[in-house]
Amino acid sequence: MRTLTVVDAADLAAAYAAAQYCVLIDGDALPLRVGQSASDVEAYWPAERYVFITAWNPASELHSDTANETADTLLVGQLDAAGAPRQAAWAQGTDGDWREPGWLVAGLDDTTSSTLAQEFGQAGVLAWERGQPVRLRMLLHRPADAPVDPHTDWLG
């Protein structure tokens, strides 16, 4: 497992919470937003729980496409080994400049998704149960100065 060092975890959580997320299901791009329901996704692709995860740019540092694609291939292998169905997805910064591919995974439990995210150097995932708003799960300890967000959970 990688050790993740983040300069400002509160700013990173705010950026993740504000980012635009999308999942591609049957040719339709369906949006995901932290704090909002994902009823369109749930209608198209029913499951009890969902997780958005990526292997790109670990530790929030830019990596080459080759390194990112290699990490993504390893993540896909682990998801397949776990029998976790997935749909192509991506995250995009609010300015539109930053975009990275990931996966919306159905049925993956919190422990497994957190372990995978940490293994691939990620600071957070989106996770929610059917019928509930999308939540940001930060895999870092909450800084004392981090604002309280009702849709963001911290490791500790």
Secondary structure, DSSP 4 states (H G I P E B T S, - for coil): ------S-HHHHHHHHHHSEEEEEETTEEEEE-TTS--HHHHHHS--SEEEEE--SSGGG----HHHHHHHHHHHHHHHHHTT--EEEEEEE-TTSS-EEEEEEEES--HHHHHHHHHHTT-SEEEEEETTS--EEEESSPPPTTPPP-TTEEE--
